[in-house]
Amino acid sequence: MAAMISKKKLTYPISDSLRKYLENHDRETRLPLNYSDLLRYDNSIPLYDNKGDDTLWETVFYPQEDMKEIYQSLKKIYSELKAAGDIGVMQHLFIDRVDICTYGNTQPFRVRIQNRINDNFDYFYIKNADASRIYGLELEHLLSPNRINYLVDGKTLVEEHIAGIPGDKFIKDHLKDNTLNEIRLAKEFVKFNERCFVRLLGDMHSSNFVIDVTPDFEEIHYRIRAIDFDQQSYEGRRSIYLPQYFKQNNPLIELGLRHMTPETVRQYQKEERSLIANRVKSAHLAIDELLDAMASDHISPTDNVISLGEDLARFYGDKRFKECRSMGDMLKLSLEQLLPSGAVTPPSFPPENPPDI
């Protein structure tokens, strides 16, 4: 049977145990406005990119009597996100634009903030808080090579912008670049694939990650970074937690086929698992606390928990996965496989008989 992704993911509220974790780790703070305040706009226009294509975002406009207060509050939120509330960073900043993504389930707002002196700009996002996404953000912060800044206030979630070229745009416009280091990019995709599978982050097709390109004095380095965390430990099929199964990612998989042997792929997979294991050890107190909250939380339909448990039990040869009662329990067992006593052979890459996702 072909693996299928739920057409619309359910949104889950923040539980008391997760809220306590956020408070303990300074993620919960009092913000000067919440998501619902940004819904007070009275007009909007479509936003087009520099090629004239519709971005599917709309720029919103606020009544004059509200705009000054809203924009000042947005600058304060940015200072909280980037400078621990130091209002000195606000002196030369102004809000250039506020956009809303009307096609998304949660309709997030994106704020563009600009520096008057040098015209540099940055983005941040204000969204309805979803427990799945918050778990995904925190796990990314703890288990990946990337640090993540975000804040929560009640039902409002504020996220920093994750810089990089969108995966689908990179595949379309940059795979033929003369400067492209195909081997390094293929290696990074293998490592990204492994990170997603181990920490059960699903739905990583090319529209849901960016590629951060860093030129060095001899080579170009690539880092693939997830930008959508809504499918953290939600779906019930193992294949959905492996980016290698998504047909949108096939051009990246083909790079691996051209440049890597199965032995090389296996080496990179084991290297990444070792790195994740080291992060688990170094942040074990925070990870244990987060997974305890997640184990007692309801962030996926029961049918998905049962189905994924059966899939992972078959893959790992460990019947304990079928006994899991929550996605938090499932993730605990998944991370246990990184330990020497639980080490297993990573999934084959590329898959022999990939499902149609």
C-alpha positions in Angstrom: 0.0 0.0 0.0 1.3 3.5 -0.9 2.0 5.7 2.1 -0.4 8.5 2.5 -0.1 11.8 4.4 -3.2 13.1 6.2 -4.8 15.8 4.1 -5.2 18.1 7.1 -3.2 17.7 10.3 -5.1 18.2 13.5 -4.0 21.1 15.8 -3.2 20.2 19.4 -3.3 22.6 22.4 -0.3 23.1 24.7 -0.6 20.7 27.6 0.2 21.6 31.2 3.3 19.4 31.1 4.6 21.1 27.9 3.8 24.5 29.3 5.9 23.7 32.4 8.8 22.7 30.2 8.5 26.0 28.2 8.5 28.0 31.4 11.5 26.1 32.8 13.5 26.7 29.7 12.6 30.4 29.1 10.5 29.7 26.1 7.3 31.1 27.7 7.2 34.9 28.1 4.7 37.7 28.2 4.3 39.3 24.7 2.8 42.8 24.0 0.4 41.3 21.4 -0.9 37.9 20.4 -1.9 36.3 17.1 -5.5 37.5 17.3 -4.4 41.1 17.4 -2.9 40.8 14.0 -6.2 39.8 12.6 -7.4 43.4 13.0 -6.3 44.4 9.5 -8.8 46.0 7.2 -7.3 45.5 3.8 -4.8 43.3 2.0 -3.2 42.9 -1.4 -1.5 39.9 -3.1 2.3 39.7 -2.7 4.4 39.0 -5.8 8.0 38.0 -6.0 10.7 39.7 -8.0 9.7 37.7 -11.1 6.1 38.7 -10.9 4.8 35.4 -9.6 2.1 35.2 -6.9 3.7 34.0 -3.6 0.4 33.0 -2.2 1.0 35.5 0.7 -0.9 38.7 1.1 0.4 41.9 2.6 -2.0 43.3 5.2 -2.8 46.9 6.2 -4.1 48.1 9.5 -6.3 51.1 10.4 -4.2 54.2 11.2 -5.5 54.2 14.8 -4.1 50.6 15.3 -1.0 50.5 13.1 1.4 52.5 15.4 0.6 50.4 18.4 0.8 47.1 16.5 4.1 48.0 14.8 5.7 49.1 18.1 4.6 45.9 19.7 6.1 43.9 16.8 9.4 45.6 17.3 9.3 44.7 21.0 8.6 41.1 20.1 11.6 41.1 17.8 13.9 42.4 20.6 12.6 39.6 22.9 13.3 37.0 20.2 16.8 38.3 19.2 18.2 40.3 22.1 16.4 39.0 25.3 14.3 42.1 25.4 17.0 44.7 25.0 15.1 47.7 23.5 18.3 49.3 22.4 18.2 47.1 19.3 14.9 48.8 18.3 16.3 52.3 17.8 16.9 52.0 14.0 14.4 49.3 13.2 11.0 49.7 11.5 8.3 47.4 10.4 8.4 47.3 6.6 5.6 44.8 5.9 3.3 42.3 7.5 2.1 39.3 5.4 -0.4 36.5 6.0 -0.3 33.1 4.4 -3.9 32.5 3.5 -3.5 29.1 2.0 -2.0 27.4 5.1 -4.1 25.6 7.7 -3.0 28.0 10.5 -2.7 31.2 8.4 0.6 32.4 9.9 1.8 36.0 9.8 5.3 36.9 8.6 6.8 40.2 9.7 9.6 41.9 7.7 11.6 44.2 9.9 14.3 46.6 8.4 17.2 48.7 9.6 17.0 52.3 8.5 20.8 52.8 8.5 21.9 49.9 6.3 18.7 48.6 4.8 19.4 45.1 6.2 16.2 43.2 6.9 15.0 40.1 8.7 11.8 38.2 9.2 9.9 36.5 12.0 6.6 34.7 12.2 3.6 34.9 14.5 1.4 31.8 14.5 -1.3 30.0 16.5 0.5 27.7 18.8 0.3 24.0 18.0 1.9 21.5 20.4 3.2 19.3 17.6 5.1 22.2 16.1 6.5 23.3 19.5 7.8 19.8 20.1 9.3 19.8 16.7 11.0 23.2 17.2 12.5 22.1 20.6 13.7 18.8 19.2 15.3 20.6 16.3 17.1 22.8 18.8 18.3 19.9 21.0 19.0 17.1 18.4 20.1 18.8 15.2 23.2 20.9 14.5 20.9 24.0 14.3 19.8 26.3 17.1 16.2 27.6 17.1 14.8 30.8 18.6 11.1 30.8 19.4 8.8 32.2 22.1 5.3 31.2 23.3 2.7 33.3 25.1 -0.6 31.5 25.7 -1.9 30.4 22.3 0.6 32.5 20.4 3.9 31.2 18.9 6.7 33.5 17.7 9.4 32.0 15.5 12.6 33.3 14.0 13.2 33.1 10.3 15.3 30.2 9.1 17.5 31.5 6.3 18.2 29.4 3.2 17.1 28.7 -0.3 13.8 26.8 -0.4 14.4 23.2 -1.4 12.0 23.3 -4.3 13.6 26.5 -5.6 17.1 25.2 -5.2 16.2 22.0 -7.1 14.7 24.1 -9.9 17.2 26.9 -10.2 20.6 25.7 -8.7 21.2 22.0 -9.4 22.9 22.9 -12.7 25.2 25.6 -11.2 28.8 25.2 -12.2 29.8 25.8 -8.6 27.6 23.1 -7.2 29.5 20.5 -5.2 27.2 17.5 -5.9 29.0 15.2 -3.6 28.8 17.5 -0.6 25.1 18.1 -1.3 24.3 14.4 -1.7 26.1 13.7 1.6 24.1 16.4 3.4 20.8 15.0 2.1 21.7 11.5 3.5 22.5 13.1 6.9 19.3 15.1 6.8 17.3 12.0 6.0 18.8 10.3 9.0 18.1 13.2 11.4 14.4 13.3 10.3 14.0 9.5 10.7 15.6 9.2 14.1 13.6 12.1 15.7 10.4 11.3 13.8 10.0 14.5 11.9 7.7 13.9 8.9 6.6 15.5 5.6 10.1 16.7 4.6 9.5 17.2 0.9 11.4 20.0 -0.8 8.9 22.7 0.0 9.4 22.1 3.8 13.1 22.6 4.0 15.7 25.1 3.0 19.3 24.7 1.8 21.8 27.0 3.5 24.8 27.5 1.2 28.1 28.6 2.9 31.1 29.4 0.6 34.5 28.5 2.1 38.0 29.4 0.9 38.2 26.1 -1.0 34.8 24.5 -1.0 31.1 25.2 -0.6 29.2 23.7 2.3 25.5 22.9 2.5 23.2 22.5 5.4 19.6 21.3 4.9 17.3 22.7 7.5 13.7 21.9 8.2 11.3 24.9 8.3 8.0 23.1 8.8 7.6 21.2 12.1 3.9 20.6 12.1 4.4 16.9 11.3 6.5 16.1 14.3 5.6 12.6 15.4 2.1 12.7 13.9 1.8 10.4 10.9 1.3 6.6 11.2 3.7 5.4 8.4 7.5 5.0 8.8 8.1 6.1 5.2 6.7 9.6 5.9 9.6 10.2 8.3 12.1 9.5 5.6 12.7 12.4 3.1 14.1 9.9 0.6 10.6 8.6 -0.1 9.2 11.9 -1.4 9.2 12.2 -5.2 9.8 16.0 -4.9 13.2 15.1 -3.5 14.2 12.7 -6.3 16.8 15.1 -7.9 18.7 15.1 -4.7 18.5 11.3 -4.4 19.8 11.0 -7.9 22.9 12.9 -6.9 23.5 10.3 -4.3 23.1 7.5 -6.8 25.7 9.1 -9.1 28.3 9.9 -6.5 28.0 7.5 -3.5 28.3 3.7 -3.0 26.1 1.9 -0.6 29.1 1.6 1.8 29.7 5.4 1.7 26.0 6.1 2.4 26.0 3.7 5.3 29.1 5.4 6.7 27.4 8.9 6.5 24.3 7.4 8.2 26.3 6.0 11.1 28.2 9.3 11.5 25.0 11.2 11.8 23.5 8.8 14.3 26.7 9.1 16.4 26.4 12.9 16.3 22.8 12.7 17.4 23.7 10.3 20.2 26.3 12.8 21.4 23.7 15.6 21.5 21.3 13.3 23.5 24.1 12.8 26.0 25.0 16.4 26.3 21.4 17.7 26.7 19.9 14.6 28.4 18.3 16.5 31.2 16.3 18.8 28.9 15.6 15.9 26.5 14.3 13.6 29.3 12.1 16.4 30.6 10.7 17.1 27.1 10.1 13.5 26.3 8.3 12.9 29.6 6.0 15.7 28.7 5.5 14.3 25.2 4.9 10.8 26.5 1.9 12.0 28.5 0.6 14.3 25.7 -1.9 13.5 23.0 -0.4 14.8 19.7 -1.5 12.2 17.2 -4.6 10.0 16.6 -4.5 6.7 18.3 -4.6 4.8 15.0 -1.4 6.6 13.9 0.4 5.6 17.1 -0.6 2.0 16.6 0.3 1.9 12.9 3.7 3.6 13.4 4.4 1.3 16.3 3.8 -1.8 14.1 6.0 -0.3 11.3 8.9 0.5 13.6 8.7 -2.8 15.4 9.1 -4.6 12.1 12.0 -2.4 11.0 13.9 -2.5 14.3 12.9 -6.0 15.2 11.8 -4.6 18.6 8.3 -5.5 19.7 8.4 -2.8 22.3 7.4 -0.3 19.7 4.0 -2.0 19.4 3.5 -1.5 23.1 3.9 2.3 22.9 0.8 4.3 23.9 2.0 7.7 22.7 4.3 9.3 20.2 6.5 10.4 23.1 7.0 6.8 24.0 7.8 6.0 20.4 10.4 8.8 20.1 12.1 7.6 23.4 12.5 4.1 21.9 13.7 5.6 18.6 16.5 7.5 20.4 17.4 4.4 22.4 18.4 2.8 19.1 21.3 5.2 19.0 22.9 3.6 22.1 25.5 0.9 21.5 23.1 -1.8 23.0 20.4 -0.7 20.6 22.4 0.1 17.5 20.7 -1.1 14.3 21.3 -0.9 10.6 19.9 2.4 9.2 17.2 2.3 6.5 18.4 1.5 3.0 19.2 4.6 0.9 17.8 5.0 -1.7 14.8 2.6 -0.9 14.5 -0.5 -3.1 10.7 -0.2 -3.5 9.8 3.4 -2.6 6.1 4.1 -1.9 4.5 6.8 -3.9 4.3 9.9 -1.7 
